[in-house]
Amino acid sequence: MARTLPIVALIFLLTGTAAAQETLPDGGVADGMGLRAWYAAPTERYPHGILGDAIEAGSLIVERDGDTLRYDLPEDSVFEDLTPRIVDADGDGDPEILTIRSYLERGATIALFGIHDGAITLLAEAAPIGTANRWLNPAGVADFDGDGDPEIAVIRTPHIGGILILYTWDHASGRLVEESRKNGYSTHAIGSRALGLSLVIDWDGDGITDLLVPRQDRKELVALSMAGGQFREIGIFKLRREITGDLELLGNFVKIPLKGGLNRTLARPYPKKK
């Protein structure tokens, strides 16, 4: 039997000061495609602490066209995340907000929100992991397989046998549906607030977007092609230390923060044309 997703959306016209007072500690503000988004309503109702403390968010705040909108989760879940992601999850040019939602009894999932009729609306959600205190980390949104439609790349359980999963948005069912998966990758260290240990990039110059992602032990960085729906490791870069921070594209170079405060730089093999 299909499960009906609960939709609980409330609209508040908040002043900037009021919104800032309840912002998630260490949370960030996403800004793009005409939106600003952040998490609010700090709560300790889910004592997992995978991001360094047991404080998670109970609300999503979005600013658009001078209005501030708010979406409050029910008590059965939290946003186990630091900064929402403003994305185009279906390629139609309209923005969506990609979040990490964790259920107290069923663990984490990805949830996609949008704005309709002046309210934040839950558009689609993937099935939760199924066990409490299990987490996942989005790695990027792009047309990874070259079929013309975007996929959402996620690393499920990055600390215990990380699995890269590609999801697509099924509008009819309101679900984010698994398309394919591959084991052996990680984009997070327990207790770290760095969630950007991946990079969306056309690494081999074939015109189809690839993904840079660390191996499970984070001592190797892998360039992964998913063209045609087939996972292929098109580059493997061995590192002497674990990757600890967000990957950063600087022109035709990728900066890789390593344990101990060191950095490694990789040159892009097929420079982006100016």
Secondary structure in CASP SS format (residue, H / E / C, confidence):
PFRMAT SS
TARGET T0000
AUTHOR 0000-0000-0000
METHOD secondary structure of the structure
MODEL  1
M C 1.00
A C 1.00
R C 1.00
T C 1.00
L C 1.00
P C 1.00
I C 1.00
V C 1.00
A C 1.00
L E 1.00
I C 1.00
F C 1.00
L C 1.00
L C 1.00
T C 1.00
G H 1.00
T H 1.00
A H 1.00
A H 1.00
A H 1.00
Q H 1.00
E C 1.00
T E 1.00
L C 1.00
P C 1.00
D C 1.00
G C 1.00
G C 1.00
V C 1.00
A E 1.00
D E 1.00
G E 1.00
M C 1.00
G C 1.00
L E 1.00
R E 1.00
A E 1.00
W E 1.00
Y E 1.00
A E 1.00
A E 1.00
P E 1.00
T E 1.00
E C 1.00
R C 1.00
Y C 1.00
P C 1.00
H C 1.00
G C 1.00
I C 1.00
L C 1.00
G C 1.00
D C 1.00
A C 1.00
I C 1.00
E E 1.00
A E 1.00
G E 1.00
S E 1.00
L E 1.00
I E 1.00
V E 1.00
E E 1.00
R E 1.00
D C 1.00
G C 1.00
D E 1.00
T E 1.00
L E 1.00
R E 1.00
Y E 1.00
D E 1.00
L C 1.00
P C 1.00
E C 1.00
D C 1.00
S E 1.00
V E 1.00
F E 1.00
E C 1.00
D C 1.00
L C 1.00
T C 1.00
P C 1.00
R E 1.00
I E 1.00
V E 1.00
D C 1.00
A C 1.00
D C 1.00
G C 1.00
D C 1.00
G C 1.00
D C 1.00
P C 1.00
E E 1.00
I E 1.00
L E 1.00
T E 1.00
I E 1.00
R E 1.00
S E 1.00
Y E 1.00
L C 1.00
E C 1.00
R C 1.00
G E 1.00
A E 1.00
T E 1.00
I E 1.00
A E 1.00
L E 1.00
F E 1.00
G E 1.00
I E 1.00
H E 1.00
D C 1.00
G C 1.00
A E 1.00
I E 1.00
T E 1.00
L E 1.00
L E 1.00
A E 1.00
E E 1.00
A C 1.00
A C 1.00
P C 1.00
I C 1.00
G C 1.00
T C 1.00
A C 1.00
N C 1.00
R C 1.00
W C 1.00
L E 1.00
N E 1.00
P E 1.00
A E 1.00
G E 1.00
V E 1.00
A E 1.00
D C 1.00
F C 1.00
D C 1.00
G C 1.00
D C 1.00
G C 1.00
D C 1.00
P C 1.00
E E 1.00
I E 1.00
A E 1.00
V E 1.00
I E 1.00
R E 1.00
T C 1.00
P C 1.00
H C 1.00
I C 1.00
G C 1.00
G C 1.00
I E 1.00
L E 1.00
I E 1.00
L E 1.00
Y E 1.00
T E 1.00
W E 1.00
D E 1.00
H C 1.00
A C 1.00
S C 1.00
G C 1.00
R E 1.00
L E 1.00
V E 1.00
E E 1.00
E E 1.00
S E 1.00
R E 1.00
K E 1.00
N E 1.00
G C 1.00
Y E 1.00
S C 1.00
T C 1.00
H C 1.00
A C 1.00
I C 1.00
G C 1.00
S C 1.00
R C 1.00
A C 1.00
L C 1.00
G C 1.00
L C 1.00
S C 1.00
L E 1.00
V E 1.00
I E 1.00
D C 1.00
W C 1.00
D C 1.00
G C 1.00
D C 1.00
G C 1.00
I C 1.00
T C 1.00
D E 1.00
L E 1.00
L E 1.00
V E 1.00
P E 1.00
R E 1.00
Q C 1.00
D C 1.00
R C 1.00
K C 1.00
E E 1.00
L E 1.00
V E 1.00
A E 1.00
L E 1.00
S E 1.00
M C 1.00
A H 1.00
G H 1.00
G H 1.00
Q C 1.00
F C 1.00
R E 1.00
E E 1.00
I E 1.00
G E 1.00
I E 1.00
F E 1.00
K E 1.00
L C 1.00
R C 1.00
R C 1.00
E C 1.00
I E 1.00
T C 1.00
G C 1.00
D C 1.00
L C 1.00
E E 1.00
L E 1.00
L E 1.00
G C 1.00
N C 1.00
F E 1.00
V E 1.00
K E 1.00
I E 1.00
P E 1.00
L E 1.00
K C 1.00
G C 1.00
G C 1.00
L E 1.00
N E 1.00
R E 1.00
T E 1.00
L E 1.00
A E 1.00
R C 1.00
P C 1.00
Y C 1.00
P C 1.00
K C 1.00
K C 1.00
K C 1.00
END
